[in-house]
Amino acid sequence: MKKSTLWRATSLLLAVLPMISQAQDQLSGKSASSSSGRLFNGTGGYKTWSIGVNGGLLAPVALTGGSNDFTKWKVSAGYGGYVKYQLLHFMALRADYVGGKLQADNSKSLSGVKPLTSPYSSYETKLKWSATLNAVFNITTVNWLFRQNFVQLYASVGGGLAGYNPTLTTTSGKTINDKPSGSIKELIIPVGAGLKFRLSEMINLDLGYTMYYTDGDNLDGYVHGPSKDKYSYGYAGLEFALGRAGKKQLQWHNPAKTMYDELEAQKITLAASLDAANQNNARLAADVDKLTKDSDGDGVSDFFDKCPGTPAGVKVDGAGCPLPVAVEKKEEKIVITEEDTRIVKEAIQNLEFDFAKASIKPHSYPALDRVADLLVRKNLNLKLSGHTDNVGNKERNLALSRERAESVKTYLVGKGVNSSKIEAVGYGMSQPIASNKTAAGRQKNRRVEFTIF
């Protein structure tokens, strides 16, 4: 992520602040003489400031972006805190602090492959601090089903700085620390999401996950490749609302609830006026009835109900329409016959490649075509396992076994097979089925195995 991108994101955040402030002034009544009929009368009656503390796990990996320059990442304890100001019921500004450490090594990853060129065996980075300013958006503030929210989904994005100190361990066991008395300072962009639960008007339970994208490749101390480093923080904590007792938190304000309350208040006022009114009052009563009548009893008045006549007991959305019902998917049983096995075995026996290459010889095509037809017709899955003999370089044999498995997959996909149904892996010379001391044994070891399921 280039620095220009970070500054553009920061500039955009600063540009929208005046517009948010203007909208807040309008909602607080600075430019209006009457509060009648408004869904939100300003922030004065709500708690807008809060502080939070949390603890969780730090990891040198992100859900979108992968891991860094070491094969096996580890999780470590992290801690953090924040100060937040709620601008509107759906948006806030939050200053965050996070600290802890990050760890990874070059032991075998989930795929079982070790790096070939890294001079380091592991690292540990002390994340001394990270300070960011984030815009937080409450996604589920407006709730037509419940008048009082108790859980909300939020998302956040922002920018800031991180200070950290990486310590590397070489493959020979030597420890390297380029900054023994200081730290590296790097620009970061945090992107996160979370769930918040209202425990009381003073305390909220906060569960979240934030991905941090750095503007450099030295978080793990190893500058390698064009991609930038990243890390993530999953946490649980408590948020404490600041303000006078009796005030509600602005972030839990539900405009839908306010609208319902105002309609209810209007109904009571109009009903009282009917006792001493004439025919005009009767007409007003009819209008109120139109706003509040719920003929099908689904909890949504006829005035807002876009799906009238909903059967009793059916759950509906804010428009009064039935919520979708999950349909249980029946799992189809797949039977692999002897004929299917024979087709696959024939393809294995007839499969040949050009010498030291991944290109398939043309006489192997008919047998592969029958396998493709079988996979499409019965919606089967296929695992392709490439193997070689022990002649030549180990790394080249591993690459060649993968290339040959991928070559078969590419051919089958070209014949209409869904690529997600085929897994292609290479094992090189690691799994021989015959002795490599004879030509016949080596011939048997140079193979691609088919496994259908």
Secondary structure, 3 states (H helix, E strand, C coil): CCHHHHHHHHHHHHHHHHHHHHHHHHHCCCCCCCCCCCCCCCCCCEECEEEEEEEEEEECEECCCEECCCCEEECEEEEEEEEEEEEECCEEEEEEEEEEEEEEECCCCCCCCCCCCCCEEEEEEEEEEEEEEEEEEECCCCCCCCCCCCEEEEEEEEEEEEEEEEEEEECCCCEECCCCCCCEEEEEEEEEEEEEEECCCCEEEEEEEEEEEECCCCCCCCCCCCCCCEEEEEEEEEEEEECCCCCEEHHHCCHHHHHHHHHHHHHHHHHHHHCCCCHHHHHHHHHHHHHHCCCCCCCCCCCCCCCCCCCCCCCECCCCCECCCCCCCCCCCCCCCHHHHHHHHHHHHHCCECCCCCCECHHHHHHHHHHHHHHHHHCCCEEEEEECCCCCCHHHHHHHHHHHHHHHHHHHHHCCCCHHHEEEEECCCCCCCCCCCCHHHHHHHCEEEEEEC
